[in-house]
């Protein structure tokens, strides 16, 4: 929660007012003398290097701010503005190397090749485990440092190779339709804030001088879809919703960590683009919230200031750049249209901004680089010697599996789980062998991925498993593509006969000009390279071609898919996403051209190409029924994946639009198949993968057990198998409400919180926030809380938790507050105020204690002012879920009266 008082003013005229004020500041700055050493050097390069070596910015005994100020004083205006671009070039005359600011670490180091892939953020939130989150983030930052210094050892300074990470996403998953909600920690601001604090601390480390990495909280601050209109939407949250929902996680991060960076959002808020909003960026962020780090724009957000199809808030590139910097946006992530900050010299000339304001932004950026130790002796910088061998090490993979286990949520169980052993099982469903359910979005390359099918076969043996994908994922989207294998790929040899493999040619030029540097026969096209096959470089572009024939073994209608950077054709027809009727034994000419080119969203650190296909003419339903006939138990792996929900995607089928959801139902092909499988009379267990809530209404009424897996990371299959066969008791809890439908929810683009999330929802959910079952039982007793309490002081509460079952278990202890008199319609109906986890053996009891600070006891009035209750009552409930939504005995509650003159007696 956040303290009261916000200055109010109209956002609409702000841009013109700030730009006009800039003219006066620029004139004042022009009257002063510029230090002589800020002009471009006319001396020899040797003299320049000598001067730079002696410069204060090279002195590690000075503060990062002092060093940054000295360095910036030596730069020309043009040099400064290019340092404000995510692809910052080298300043060779001073020995400042280039730096690419863009890196990602949402649930593991992303987009830079191999790394440990942890459960997606929403799955990490389902663990409700702060200590686990700290350990996960510490591993991620270990791998980040190891990869960064490995790249530097070969003078590679590529995108996704730096130490400034644009994670975590701490927006509130306020609406289940949002495709990027999977990247968040759920719908509750308090849970989000606690997970964020631990992620940031794990990423940034605890050294008194140096940052381990930079964490970036995003997207500040009122942002959570819709995706298709995010560049033009304008949201107007109420004062109460701003304070109760949209700001608390950011405030918690600023108050409890030294988070170094913030990313501002695409959309407008109160009439002004978020990255150019005086109220958001000046009054709140830099003022009330006290953030003193640097701000990076979301990629293209500054262009949205003036693009006609976006906000059209100002008219020119120069006005957009000036406004962004004046509001405190220091770094422009581009959008493929260049560096918007390169218009700042024009803005200075026109009096729209003073150079001193630009200096302030550049100083913040260089201060961050100094804090990372980028200009210091590596021997003095902790973590610079972390070996590359830690990347995807056995210890790190084990932690990913632990996180996956703790993220799985058991939603229903009529006793069929855990499985007893000795069963023959049918593994059915489009997500049974779908690696996309493991990695979600913003991911690295897993080194040891285990799908559900692979985990089950490993657990009980292939002889006890019958498998069928059963249906498309949704609509005409399939999840069971396979690599086109060596057994169907051929080329003509010198005698004109078909020989196995494809003729491959590799070029240093990604456009494949000149002579190839390597020719060979490749068995198929299914490659991941650590280094360029042409130069052996870590980040070198290259091209390749493959020529030959496909000779299918079976008649079928084959749909092809080829990776990014590649184009495929069959008999001269484009083959990416196209379907071809093919006959067994006939040859079809195959041509694949590949060119790995660095662009505005990718460099060449991640090098791969895959040619895959799927036979869409197969009778998937008949295969599934045949598989079920051979089994004692049916395990159905369904749901969706990150090819359907995510960031601004080109998807438009039933249930999905532009990365978002249009309804919450399980895709129809899957539900129809589930009904047929249920009709067999055999037990059916559904394991649902999704980054968002699903309306599993029919499944809840008819199936024997349901497990919500979210996107569990690369060791998903191993964790799921251990849950199904009872190697551990499930303990994950939902970080979002699972609604029965969208009925009653406000419009997606309505940012009012009324009737949204568990805090405000007036309907009956399918599965409530905080819900999850176990293989054991827990009882709550001896709740201790004061009968009356001064809400301006911290309030202690405690409870005894006992494992009353026959096996060990992990319980998520949740503390909620319900005010007897809801002060206004925008106030929460119920609110999570604390949580912890307890590992208990059978029969073991433990007292779990909390101290609730005053900001957890009060609320905000409709004008956004914080209210410390006095004279009113509230119910404090502690249990394994929300009050009234847990079995009898699995929660305890007590009434507390808030009174300013209360003694803290019990």
Secondary structure, DSSP 4 states (H G I P E B T S, - for coil): ---S------STTHHHHHHHHHHHHHHHHHHSPPPGGGSPP-S-HHHHHHHHHHSGGG-TTS-HHHHHHHHHHTS-HHHHHHTTBSEEPPBGGGTBPPEE-----SSSS-SSSB---PPPHHHHHHTT-HHHHHHHHHHHHHHHHHHHHHHHTTT---TT-SSEE---B-----STT-GGGGGS--S-HHHHHHHHHHHHHHHH---SS--SSEEEEEEESS----STTTTT-EE---HHHIIIIISHHHHHHHHHS---EEEE-SSEETTEEGGG-IIIIIIIIIIIS---SEEEE-TTTTGGGT-TTTT--SSSHHHHHHHHHHTT--BB---SS--GGGGHHHHHHTTSS-HHHHHHHHHHHHHHHHHTTTTS-GGGSTTTT--GGGTT-HHHHHHHHHHHHHH-EEEEESS--S--SS--EEEESTTTT-THHHH-SS--B-SS---HHHHHHHHH-GGGEEEE--S-SBTTB-S--EE--GGGEEEE-TTS-EEESEEEEEESSTT--S--SEEEEES-SEEEESS-TTT--SS--EEEEEEEEEE-SS-EEEEEEE-TTEEEEETTEE-SS-EEEE-TT-EEEEEEEEEE---SS--TTSEEEEEEEEETTS-HHHHHHHHHHT-SEEEEEEE--TTTSSSS---EETTEETTEES--BPPHHHHHHHHHHHTTTSEEEEEEE-SS--B-HHHHHH-SEEEE-----TTHHHHHHHHHTTSS------SS-B-S-STTPPPTT----TT-HHHH--S--SB-TT--B-SS-EEEEEEEE-SEE-TTS-EEEEEEEEE-SSS-EEEEEEEEEEESS--STTS-SSEEEEEEEEEE-TT-EEEEEEEE-HHHH-EE-TTS-EE---SEEEEEEEESSSTTSS-TTSEEEEEEEE-TT-----
